[in-house]
């Protein structure tokens, strides 16, 4: 019998088997209960091939916690990640979304794959399936496309990538298979804005419907819907003429509740023009002792859904095109930029992460403004050519 070729400690041993193949054997770790060595092997056609495979396997074994590496399936690890990591780190309003992604899509499709066996190809096939037939069958989804949107697939990839990164840090997998995946391109929903002519009709109908103050403040400040509904009178200083954005209202597990803001940049103080202060004084008279600037009939905060339905009713009655609530924020930003307010100021009012983000989002507006500036400069400099 041919003896195994001994190698230095930590390098394993190589031998030629009876079937002609070469085998490399190495210690992958030790059982925490018995203390016994856990042996693994690699096979190859040539000694050189096995030598290379052995080197790689030992490197991976040293990078992994071998006693835990085979413990989880993808589905089991996603639950651990969500309960012990994501639940603490992400906003409560996102918990339901994350659980939906895990239970409706990840677990049924790739949940049974052992965590250490998951490959980039598995993920690519999974994403392709979601894009074509990923939508969960629900009554309200009847008639909608069968595939998930590119944005939703990217969101699912993002949480998978985060969970797999944690698995890598915990030495459960050697590499993160989510890195380098080809992702579908998101088609940005077209930004719609109301013109100044349309705004006159909109405000007229909003006044008739008794909701003028809410929509006037939105178009004067560009607040996010949750931020607007989260305003309390303690946040508003009518004498000084400013308001502080400190919270938002969200629907979490069917309940309308107070929640933290989207990012740290969202916590901001905004100056109010005289007309806006006058509108808020009228609103103060309307609501009496309610702590909320825009309370619901029951006295609590208004549901984000009902504000959207209200907006669509007002638009329909005014004979205007249907826009999203977020498009009112776009309308504010567009009008501000068109009327000479600089990008940095608009960015800070909107609570954006950076002026660069605002510049990208409203490139079409700033490009038009730049063309106008070029024409004006042409008018000034052109006189020198005469």
BANUTI-75414 format. One record per residue (C-alpha): residue number from 1; residue in one letter; x, y, z. Coordinates in steps of 0.5 Angstrom, whole numbers, plus 500, padded with zeros to 3 digits. Layout:
% residues N
SITE   marro   vexkol    c1    c2    c3
SITE     NUM        A     X     Y     Z
...
% end
This chain:
% residues 386
SITE   marro   vexkol    c1    c2    c3
SITE       1        X   500   500   500
SITE       2        X   503   507   498
SITE       3        X   504   511   504
SITE       4        X   501   518   504
SITE       5        X   506   524   503
SITE       6        X   507   527   509
SITE       7        X   507   535   509
SITE       8        X   508   540   514
SITE       9        X   504   542   520
SITE      10        X   497   545   517
SITE      11        X   499   543   510
SITE      12        X   495   536   510
SITE      13        X   498   530   507
SITE      14        X   497   528   500
SITE      15        X   497   520   497
SITE      16        X   495   517   491
SITE      17        X   489   512   491
SITE      18        X   488   505   488
SITE      19        X   483   508   483
SITE      20        X   489   513   480
SITE      21        X   487   519   483
SITE      22        X   490   524   488
SITE      23        X   487   525   495
SITE      24        X   489   531   499
SITE      25        X   487   530   507
SITE      26        X   487   536   512
SITE      27        X   484   538   519
SITE      28        X   479   542   518
SITE      29        X   478   544   525
SITE      30        X   476   540   532
SITE      31        X   469   538   535
SITE      32        X   468   543   541
SITE      33        X   464   537   545
SITE      34        X   469   531   544
SITE      35        X   475   535   542
SITE      36        X   477   530   536
SITE      37        X   479   533   529
SITE      38        X   475   534   524
SITE      39        X   478   531   517
SITE      40        X   476   533   510
SITE      41        X   479   531   503
SITE      42        X   480   534   496
SITE      43        X   481   530   490
SITE      44        X   484   531   483
SITE      45        X   487   528   477
SITE      46        X   495   530   478
SITE      47        X   499   531   485
SITE      48        X   500   538   483
SITE      49        X   492   539   482
SITE      50        X   491   536   489
SITE      51        X   497   541   492
SITE      52        X   493   547   489
SITE      53        X   486   545   492
SITE      54        X   489   543   498
SITE      55        X   492   549   499
SITE      56        X   486   553   498
SITE      57        X   481   548   502
SITE      58        X   486   549   508
SITE      59        X   486   557   507
SITE      60        X   478   557   507
SITE      61        X   478   552   513
SITE      62        X   482   557   517
SITE      63        X   477   563   515
SITE      64        X   471   559   517
SITE      65        X   468   557   523
SITE      66        X   468   549   521
SITE      67        X   463   547   527
SITE      68        X   458   552   525
SITE      69        X   459   553   518
SITE      70        X   454   547   516
SITE      71        X   449   549   521
SITE      72        X   444   553   517
SITE      73        X   440   553   511
SITE      74        X   439   560   507
SITE      75        X   432   560   510
SITE      76        X   435   559   517
SITE      77        X   440   564   517
SITE      78        X   436   569   514
SITE      79        X   431   569   520
SITE      80        X   437   569   525
SITE      81        X   440   575   521
SITE      82        X   433   579   521
SITE      83        X   432   577   529
SITE      84        X   439   579   531
SITE      85        X   441   584   526
SITE      86        X   436   587   522
SITE      87        X   431   588   527
SITE      88        X   435   592   531
SITE      89        X   439   596   526
SITE      90        X   433   598   521
SITE      91        X   427   602   522
SITE      92        X   421   599   525
SITE      93        X   417   601   519
SITE      94        X   422   597   514
SITE      95        X   421   590   519
SITE      96        X   414   588   515
SITE      97        X   417   589   508
SITE      98        X   424   585   510
SITE      99        X   419   579   513
SITE     100        X   415   579   507
SITE     101        X   421   579   502
SITE     102        X   424   573   507
SITE     103        X   417   569   507
SITE     104        X   414   570   501
SITE     105        X   420   570   496
SITE     106        X   427   568   499
SITE     107        X   425   562   503
SITE     108        X   420   559   498
SITE     109        X   426   559   493
SITE     110        X   433   558   496
SITE     111        X   431   557   503
SITE     112        X   433   550   503
SITE     113        X   440   551   500
SITE     114        X   445   550   505
SITE     115        X   448   557   507
SITE     116        X   455   555   505
SITE     117        X   453   552   498
SITE     118        X   449   558   496
SITE     119        X   453   561   489
SITE     120        X   452   567   485
SITE     121        X   449   563   480
SITE     122        X   443   561   485
SITE     123        X   442   568   486
SITE     124        X   442   570   479
SITE     125        X   437   564   477
SITE     126        X   433   567   483
SITE     127        X   433   574   481
SITE     128        X   431   572   474
SITE     129        X   425   568   476
SITE     130        X   423   574   481
SITE     131        X   423   578   475
SITE     132        X   418   574   471
SITE     133        X   414   570   476
SITE     134        X   415   573   482
SITE     135        X   409   576   484
SITE     136        X   405   573   490
SITE     137        X   398   571   488
SITE     138        X   393   576   492
SITE     139        X   386   578   490
SITE     140        X   389   586   490
SITE     141        X   394   583   485
SITE     142        X   389   581   480
SITE     143        X   391   583   473
SITE     144        X   398   586   475
SITE     145        X   404   584   471
SITE     146        X   407   577   474
SITE     147        X   414   579   475
SITE     148        X   416   583   481
SITE     149        X   419   590   479
SITE     150        X   427   591   478
SITE     151        X   427   596   484
SITE     152        X   424   590   489
SITE     153        X   429   585   486
SITE     154        X   434   590   488
SITE     155        X   431   591   495
SITE     156        X   431   583   496
SITE     157        X   438   583   493
SITE     158        X   440   588   498
SITE     159        X   438   584   504
SITE     160        X   441   578   502
SITE     161        X   447   581   501
SITE     162        X   447   584   508
SITE     163        X   445   577   511
SITE     164        X   451   574   507
SITE     165        X   456   579   509
SITE     166        X   454   578   516
SITE     167        X   455   570   515
SITE     168        X   462   572   512
SITE     169        X   464   576   518
SITE     170        X   461   570   523
SITE     171        X   466   565   519
SITE     172        X   460   561   516
SITE     173        X   462   562   509
SITE     174        X   468   564   505
SITE     175        X   466   569   500
SITE     176        X   459   573   499
SITE     177        X   456   570   493
SITE     178        X   452   576   493
SITE     179        X   458   580   491
SITE     180        X   458   581   483
SITE     181        X   451   579   481
SITE     182        X   448   583   475
SITE     183        X   442   587   477
SITE     184        X   436   589   473
SITE     185        X   436   596   472
SITE     186        X   431   601   475
SITE     187        X   427   605   471
SITE     188        X   425   611   475
SITE     189        X   418   613   475
SITE     190        X   417   619   471
SITE     191        X   417   626   476
SITE     192        X   411   629   475
SITE     193        X   409   637   477
SITE     194        X   404   641   477
SITE     195        X   405   648   474
SITE     196        X   403   655   477
SITE     197        X   396   655   473
SITE     198        X   395   648   475
SITE     199        X   396   650   482
SITE     200        X   391   655   482
SITE     201        X   386   650   480
SITE     202        X   388   645   485
SITE     203        X   388   650   491
SITE     204        X   381   653   489
SITE     205        X   379   646   490
SITE     206        X   383   644   496
SITE     207        X   379   650   499
SITE     208        X   373   647   497
SITE     209        X   374   641   500
SITE     210        X   377   644   507
SITE     211        X   384   641   506
SITE     212        X   387   647   503
SITE     213        X   392   648   509
SITE     214        X   395   641   509
SITE     215        X   397   642   501
SITE     216        X   399   649   502
SITE     217        X   404   647   507
SITE     218        X   406   641   503
SITE     219        X   407   646   497
SITE     220        X   411   651   501
SITE     221        X   416   646   504
SITE     222        X   417   640   500
SITE     223        X   416   636   506
SITE     224        X   415   628   505
SITE     225        X   408   625   507
SITE     226        X   410   622   513
SITE     227        X   414   628   516
SITE     228        X   408   633   514
SITE     229        X   403   628   518
SITE     230        X   408   628   524
SITE     231        X   408   635   525
SITE     232        X   406   637   532
SITE     233        X   404   644   534
SITE     234        X   410   644   539
SITE     235        X   414   643   533
SITE     236        X   412   650   530
SITE     237        X   414   657   532
SITE     238        X   409   662   529
SITE     239        X   412   668   532
SITE     240        X   419   666   530
SITE     241        X   416   663   523
SITE     242        X   420   656   523
SITE     243        X   418   649   524
SITE     244        X   422   643   526
SITE     245        X   422   636   523
SITE     246        X   423   631   528
SITE     247        X   418   625   527
SITE     248        X   414   622   521
SITE     249        X   408   618   521
SITE     250        X   408   611   518
SITE     251        X   403   605   518
SITE     252        X   406   599   521
SITE     253        X   403   593   522
SITE     254        X   396   596   520
SITE     255        X   397   601   525
SITE     256        X   398   609   524
SITE     257        X   404   611   529
SITE     258        X   410   616   530
SITE     259        X   416   613   527
SITE     260        X   424   616   527
SITE     261        X   425   620   521
SITE     262        X   428   617   514
SITE     263        X   436   619   515
SITE     264        X   439   624   520
SITE     265        X   439   629   515
SITE     266        X   431   629   515
SITE     267        X   432   632   522
SITE     268        X   432   640   520
SITE     269        X   429   646   522
SITE     270        X   425   650   516
SITE     271        X   424   658   516
SITE     272        X   416   659   514
SITE     273        X   414   665   509
SITE     274        X   409   670   512
SITE     275        X   404   667   508
SITE     276        X   405   660   510
SITE     277        X   405   663   518
SITE     278        X   398   666   516
SITE     279        X   395   659   513
SITE     280        X   398   655   520
SITE     281        X   395   661   524
SITE     282        X   388   659   521
SITE     283        X   389   651   521
SITE     284        X   391   653   529
SITE     285        X   384   656   530
SITE     286        X   381   650   526
SITE     287        X   384   644   530
SITE     288        X   383   647   537
SITE     289        X   387   643   543
SITE     290        X   389   638   538
SITE     291        X   397   637   539
SITE     292        X   397   635   531
SITE     293        X   398   640   526
SITE     294        X   393   636   522
SITE     295        X   389   631   526
SITE     296        X   385   626   524
SITE     297        X   377   626   525
SITE     298        X   379   622   531
SITE     299        X   384   626   534
SITE     300        X   390   622   532
SITE     301        X   395   623   526
SITE     302        X   392   622   519
SITE     303        X   393   616   516
SITE     304        X   398   617   510
SITE     305        X   393   613   505
SITE     306        X   387   617   507
SITE     307        X   392   623   505
SITE     308        X   393   620   498
SITE     309        X   386   619   497
SITE     310        X   384   626   499
SITE     311        X   389   628   494
SITE     312        X   386   624   488
SITE     313        X   379   627   490
SITE     314        X   382   634   490
SITE     315        X   385   633   483
SITE     316        X   380   629   480
SITE     317        X   375   635   482
SITE     318        X   379   640   479
SITE     319        X   380   637   473
SITE     320        X   388   636   474
SITE     321        X   392   629   472
SITE     322        X   393   624   477
SITE     323        X   400   625   481
SITE     324        X   403   622   487
SITE     325        X   403   625   494
SITE     326        X   411   625   493
SITE     327        X   410   629   486
SITE     328        X   408   635   491
SITE     329        X   415   635   494
SITE     330        X   418   635   487
SITE     331        X   413   641   485
SITE     332        X   416   645   491
SITE     333        X   423   643   489
SITE     334        X   422   645   481
SITE     335        X   419   651   483
SITE     336        X   424   653   488
SITE     337        X   430   652   483
SITE     338        X   426   655   477
SITE     339        X   425   661   481
SITE     340        X   433   662   483
SITE     341        X   434   658   489
SITE     342        X   440   655   489
SITE     343        X   441   647   489
SITE     344        X   445   647   496
SITE     345        X   439   651   500
SITE     346        X   433   647   496
SITE     347        X   437   640   498
SITE     348        X   437   642   506
SITE     349        X   430   644   506
SITE     350        X   428   637   503
SITE     351        X   433   634   508
SITE     352        X   437   630   502
SITE     353        X   443   627   504
SITE     354        X   447   631   499
SITE     355        X   447   637   494
SITE     356        X   449   632   489
SITE     357        X   443   628   490
SITE     358        X   439   634   489
SITE     359        X   443   636   483
SITE     360        X   442   629   480
SITE     361        X   434   628   482
SITE     362        X   433   635   479
SITE     363        X   438   635   473
SITE     364        X   433   637   468
SITE     365        X   431   643   472
SITE     366        X   438   646   473
SITE     367        X   440   644   466
SITE     368        X   434   649   463
SITE     369        X   436   654   468
SITE     370        X   444   653   466
SITE     371        X   441   655   459
SITE     372        X   437   661   461
SITE     373        X   444   663   464
SITE     374        X   448   662   458
SITE     375        X   443   666   454
SITE     376        X   443   672   459
SITE     377        X   451   672   459
SITE     378        X   451   671   451
SITE     379        X   446   678   451
SITE     380        X   452   681   456
SITE     381        X   458   679   452
SITE     382        X   455   679   445
SITE     383        X   455   687   446
SITE     384        X   462   687   445
SITE     385        X   462   684   438
SITE     386        X   458   690   436
% end
